[in-house]
Amino acid sequence: MKSKVMCLTLLATLMLLFAFPAAAPAAPNPPVPPANAAAPAPNPHPQIQAAIYSLQQARLHLMEASHDFGGHREDAVKAIDKALHQLEICMQY
């Protein structure tokens, strides 16, 4: 039963995360590198990097919230931490 609740919580969290980037404010412009600097390598996994950022923002929102979302905040944070760990591993490949 707990694993079913955990799966549903993770699924709901991930569904919400993909809705948040559209509502998130735009990031500030990155600094311009000097003309003689080597160009950085392109990010081979931009979607995974975006998911990591979204999960980090959702985790921050949960942790700073004034309520516990009906007792589900702790499980949601744990699910986000597990997802972040897996995505960090994915970024290595």
Residue pairs with C-beta under 8 A, 6 or more apart in sequence:
5 75
6 75
6 78
6 79
9 72
9 75
9 76
9 79
10 79
10 82
10 83
13 58
13 76
13 79
13 80
13 83
14 83
16 58
17 51
17 54
17 55
17 58
18 54
20 54
20 57
20 58
21 50
21 54
24 57
33 39
33 40
43 49
45 90
45 91
48 87
48 90
48 91
49 91
51 87
52 84
52 87
52 88
52 91
55 80
55 83
55 84
55 87
56 84
58 80
59 77
59 80
59 81
59 84
62 69
62 73
62 76
62 77
62 80
63 77
65 73
67 73
68 74
69 76
